């Protein structure tokens, strides 16, 4: 499958590991001092050659990202980069691990001792070096980017009027001091991670405060449509799946809709842009939160209570895994003993169903 990513793109994750893109399934790069060295390195050159020869590339099997790079040609220039600068985050999300939030280090140690697949990582700080003079698109993930002032300083070195920036955030911080820089961008898309609202959201994304979430979203709403667009990402898992429709309604009630990008359509003469207000990802890791592995009767219960097609279509793609169902119950018990919160009512419905049907 010919993909333009090796001619235009690199991804650096929180650990500093470099890959051709975020879903590439192999570790092919040697140690490089800069992203540019990796982009010009022997591994990238080999990957381009293999692409052109239509060879089977293990790291590309099952890829769903090819279309993200179709806009770029095969003139080698680093035009699209995805970066994670550190694992500094103020949340402890149930789907996350210390690689992305250092607050989860002690949890990872404990869960690893309980037999869960965890790799405790304390602190990560990446230096980002390279030739970014041709950069057109930049995606920044976390940690929580708005906690890191070095990211702001990095942005100040770039050609902002030609740059489309995508930044993932938990929305706990409204970056008021960043606005003079952010408003110079060609386009800014703020992607808010929101895995539920009210008690489900505050349990799934521990340290999230619903009043802060709403207050900051209203601030962003005042800026939306001014080359600033907000979208949301919901990761569906066994703790929050019954909350998905309520979350989508919450977003809609705040006024986030396609009118945010009317300016884009007008400015680019109606050029279509594939844009969803709330994207949904079905959690596949950690496996004990994968709804596809739940008992059949629990899946039937979910079918009766939600309308989201992305989740409903996924439910029956896998067989029940009793071991992971046991791990789900163990994980819920662990969370209740380590947080000053009980399982939310909607989560308890799933928990009780698993107990009954395991």
Buried (B, 14 or more C-beta within 10 A) or exposed (E): EEBBBBBBBBBBBBBEEBBBBBBBEBEBBEEBEBBBBBBBBEBBEEBBEBBEEEEEBEBBEEBEBBEBBEEBEEEBBBBBBBBBBBBBBBBBBBBBBBBBBBBBBEBBEBBEEEEBEBEBBEEBEBEBEBBBEBBBBBBBBBBBBBBBEEBBEBBEEBEBEEBBBBBBBBBBBBBEEBEEBBEBBBBBBBBBBBBBBBBBBBBBBBBBEBEBBEEBBEEBBEBBBEBBBBBBBBBBBBBBBBBBBBBBEBBEEBEBEEEBBEBBEEEEEEEEEEEEBBEBBBBBEBBBBBBBBBBEBBBBBBEEBBEBEBBEEBBEEBEBBEEBBEBBBBBBEBBBEBBEEEBBEBBEBBBEBBEEBB
